[in-house]
Amino acid sequence: MLRKAALSAAVGAMAVVAVGCALTDYRGWASHQTQSEARLWGSEIAFSGTGDANTDGTYSYTVKYYPGSNVTINSYRNAVFASISRDAMVDRDGDDIQGRGGSLGGKFQKQWVSVDATPGVPCEFFANITFSKATPQLALCNDAPSEEVDKDLDLQDAFASVGDFFAQIWSGALAKSFSLQVSSVTINGTAIPLANAANLDLRHNGIRPTNVMIDLSTPGGQDLVRALLNNRPDRQPVTLSVGTSGGMTFGLPASFTAAFAHASLQKALK
């Protein structure tokens, strides 16, 4: 239980950041420009049980921008669940995502394209989507740069060490696959306990966490969906944090806000 619950806040933040289908707003690095598409490192997320066969699968994100210009954000979907890339082992350039396979097969194809005309300020969420194959359950705004993988190596930035959790990874105390048990979610300052814990399955490469998998069809996943449906405004920005069964709480980094689409998220309920 301690392995599953006593995790670093940074890892929890990564899990929440990754949750979501469509990345719609992104600030990018000042004074830099992408070679073409830069891949957002460590952002792949797999969804199962969303209630919509057109949104289940694995997602990967790329961005294309120049200083002072619009940011084009591509959300790629692979219909095969958990067919992730090998982040931190063989990092794939953003130009090599579309049409390429994942670890379990399938191919990444464009699911949504968003154009952020005012990067980071304000967060425009669903209004930025210019191409869509299905309605996303979640739109995510990142008001700060993230680590990017691109031919321009100057765009890359390293994660920082975060204490006890990373010490456990480095010492081998944590297996390369483990679960984070979410027992509550706090939306706009109101805490909602979950009757059943929702599992976030994480993987790491021996140095840092890289991927998150979520099955919304489980009892805990269904409780999480109901909490989001019953306690947040439709398509409006909200503050979001979660608590684990071990008592630890964490939220989105300060640069992130979230907005949920009620009608689309409703499909995840069985």
C-alpha positions in Angstrom: 0.0 0.0 0.0 2.8 2.4 0.9 4.3 1.9 -2.6 1.1 2.8 -4.2 0.1 5.8 -2.0 3.2 7.5 -0.6 4.3 9.1 -3.9 5.9 12.4 -4.7 3.7 15.4 -5.4 5.6 15.9 -8.6 4.6 12.5 -9.9 0.9 13.1 -9.0 1.1 16.4 -10.8 2.4 14.6 -13.9 -0.5 12.2 -13.7 -3.0 15.0 -13.6 -1.2 17.0 -16.3 -1.4 14.0 -18.5 -5.1 13.4 -18.0 -6.9 14.8 -20.9 -7.4 14.3 -24.6 -7.0 17.6 -26.3 -4.2 20.0 -25.5 -5.5 23.4 -26.7 -3.3 26.1 -25.3 0.5 26.3 -25.0 2.9 29.1 -24.3 6.2 27.6 -25.6 9.8 28.7 -25.1 10.5 32.4 -25.5 13.0 33.3 -28.3 12.9 29.7 -29.6 11.3 28.2 -32.7 10.5 24.6 -33.5 12.2 22.8 -36.4 8.8 21.6 -37.5 6.7 19.7 -34.9 8.3 19.4 -31.5 7.0 16.5 -29.3 6.0 17.3 -25.7 8.1 14.9 -23.7 6.5 12.6 -21.2 2.9 13.7 -22.1 1.6 10.5 -23.6 -1.6 9.2 -22.0 -3.8 6.2 -22.6 -7.6 6.1 -22.0 -9.9 3.1 -21.8 -13.6 3.1 -20.9 -14.4 6.7 -22.0 -17.8 5.6 -23.4 -16.7 6.7 -26.9 -14.8 4.3 -29.1 -13.6 7.3 -31.0 -11.7 8.7 -27.9 -10.4 5.5 -26.3 -6.7 4.9 -27.1 -3.3 6.4 -26.6 -2.5 10.1 -27.2 0.7 12.0 -28.1 1.1 15.7 -28.5 3.3 18.0 -30.7 3.6 21.8 -31.1 4.8 24.0 -33.8 5.6 27.7 -33.3 7.9 30.7 -33.9 8.6 33.5 -31.5 5.6 35.9 -31.3 3.4 33.8 -33.6 0.4 31.4 -33.2 1.1 28.0 -31.7 -0.3 25.0 -33.6 -0.9 22.0 -31.3 -1.5 18.6 -32.7 -3.1 15.9 -30.5 -2.4 12.5 -32.1 -4.4 9.3 -31.2 -3.5 5.7 -31.5 -6.6 3.5 -31.3 -4.6 0.8 -29.4 -4.8 1.4 -25.6 -1.4 1.8 -23.9 0.5 1.6 -27.2 3.0 4.2 -25.9 6.3 5.3 -27.2 9.6 4.6 -25.4 10.0 8.0 -23.7 13.4 8.5 -22.0 14.8 5.4 -23.8 14.4 6.3 -27.4 12.8 9.8 -27.6 10.8 10.3 -30.8 11.0 13.6 -32.5 7.7 15.4 -33.1 8.0 15.1 -36.8 8.0 11.3 -36.4 4.6 10.9 -34.7 2.0 11.0 -37.4 1.5 7.7 -39.0 4.0 5.9 -36.8 3.3 2.9 -34.6 3.2 2.5 -30.8 4.7 -0.1 -28.6 1.6 -2.4 -28.9 0.8 -1.6 -32.5 -1.6 0.8 -34.2 -0.7 4.1 -35.6 -0.8 7.7 -34.3 -3.1 9.9 -36.4 -4.3 13.4 -36.0 -7.3 13.6 -33.6 -7.4 17.3 -32.9 -5.6 20.4 -34.1 -5.7 23.6 -32.0 -4.4 27.0 -32.9 -3.5 29.2 -29.9 -3.4 32.8 -31.2 -2.7 34.2 -27.7 -0.3 31.6 -26.2 -1.1 31.1 -22.5 -3.2 34.3 -22.0 -6.0 33.8 -21.8 -6.8 30.0 -21.8 -9.4 29.5 -24.6 -9.8 25.8 -24.3 -12.4 24.3 -26.8 -12.5 27.6 -28.8 -9.0 26.9 -30.1 -9.8 23.6 -31.7 -9.8 24.0 -35.5 -9.9 20.3 -36.5 -11.7 17.5 -34.7 -12.5 13.8 -35.2 -14.5 13.6 -32.0 -15.5 15.7 -29.1 -12.8 15.6 -26.4 -13.8 15.0 -22.8 -11.1 17.4 -21.6 -9.3 20.5 -22.9 -6.0 21.3 -21.2 -4.2 24.7 -21.2 -0.5 24.9 -20.4 0.6 28.5 -19.6 4.3 27.6 -19.4 6.8 25.8 -21.6 7.2 22.0 -21.3 10.2 19.8 -22.2 10.2 19.3 -26.0 11.9 16.8 -28.2 12.9 18.3 -31.5 15.8 18.5 -34.0 16.7 21.8 -32.4 18.4 20.4 -29.2 18.3 23.9 -27.7 14.6 23.4 -27.1 15.1 20.6 -24.6 15.0 21.0 -20.8 15.6 18.6 -18.0 13.2 17.6 -15.1 14.5 18.3 -11.6 15.1 15.6 -8.8 12.2 15.5 -6.3 13.4 13.7 -3.2 12.1 10.6 -1.7 10.1 9.3 -4.7 13.0 9.5 -7.1 15.3 8.0 -4.4 13.0 5.0 -4.4 13.1 4.8 -8.2 16.9 5.0 -8.2 17.3 2.5 -5.5 15.0 0.0 -7.2 12.5 0.1 -4.3 9.7 0.8 -6.8 8.9 -1.5 -9.6 8.9 0.0 -13.1 5.1 -0.3 -13.1 3.0 0.7 -10.1 -0.3 2.3 -9.2 -1.3 5.5 -7.6 -4.7 5.2 -5.7 -6.8 8.3 -6.0 -9.4 8.5 -3.2 -10.7 12.0 -3.7 -10.8 14.9 -6.1 -11.0 18.6 -5.3 -12.7 20.9 -7.8 -12.7 24.7 -7.3 -11.8 24.1 -3.6 -14.5 21.6 -2.9 -13.3 18.1 -1.9 -15.3 15.1 -3.2 -14.5 11.7 -1.8 -14.6 8.7 -4.1 -16.5 5.6 -2.9 -14.0 3.5 -4.8 -10.4 4.5 -5.4 -9.4 5.2 -9.0 -6.2 3.7 -10.1 -3.6 5.6 -12.1 -1.1 3.0 -13.4 2.4 4.6 -13.9 5.6 3.5 -15.5 9.1 4.7 -15.1 12.4 4.0 -16.8 14.5 3.7 -13.6 15.2 7.4 -13.5 11.8 9.2 -13.6 8.1 8.5 -14.4 7.2 8.5 -18.1 3.7 7.3 -18.8 0.3 7.1 -17.2 -2.7 4.8 -18.0 -6.3 5.3 -16.8 -9.2 2.9 -17.2 -12.4 4.9 -16.6 -14.6 1.8 -16.8 -13.5 0.6 -13.4 -15.6 1.3 -10.3 -13.1 4.0 -9.2 -12.9 5.4 -12.7 -16.7 5.7 -12.8 -16.8 7.5 -9.4 -14.2 9.9 -10.7 -16.3 10.6 -13.8 -19.4 11.2 -11.7 -17.5 13.6 -9.4 -16.3 15.6 -12.4 -19.8 15.6 -13.9 -21.6 16.6 -10.7 -19.3 19.2 -9.3 -17.9 21.3 -12.2 -19.3 23.8 -14.7 -19.5 22.7 -18.3 -16.6 23.8 -20.4 -15.5 26.4 -17.8 -12.0 26.5 -16.3 -11.6 24.9 -12.9 -8.9 24.3 -10.3 -8.3 20.6 -9.9 -6.4 18.4 -7.4 -6.6 14.8 -6.2 -5.9 13.0 -2.9 -4.5 9.5 -2.5 -5.5 6.8 0.0 -2.2 7.5 1.8 -3.2 11.1 2.6 -1.0 12.8 0.0 -2.7 15.5 -2.1 -1.5 17.2 -5.3 -2.8 19.4 -8.1 -2.1 20.7 -11.5 1.1 22.9 -11.8 0.4 26.6 -11.5 0.7 26.9 -15.3 -2.2 24.5 -16.0 -6.0 24.9 -15.9 -8.6 22.4 -17.1 -12.1 22.5 -18.6 -14.4 19.5 -19.1 -17.1 18.9 -21.8 -20.2 17.7 -20.0 -21.9 15.9 -22.9 -18.8 14.1 -24.0 -17.7 13.1 -20.5 -21.2 11.7 -19.9 -20.4 8.9 -22.4 -17.9 7.4 -20.0 -20.6 6.4 -17.6 -21.9 2.9 -17.9 
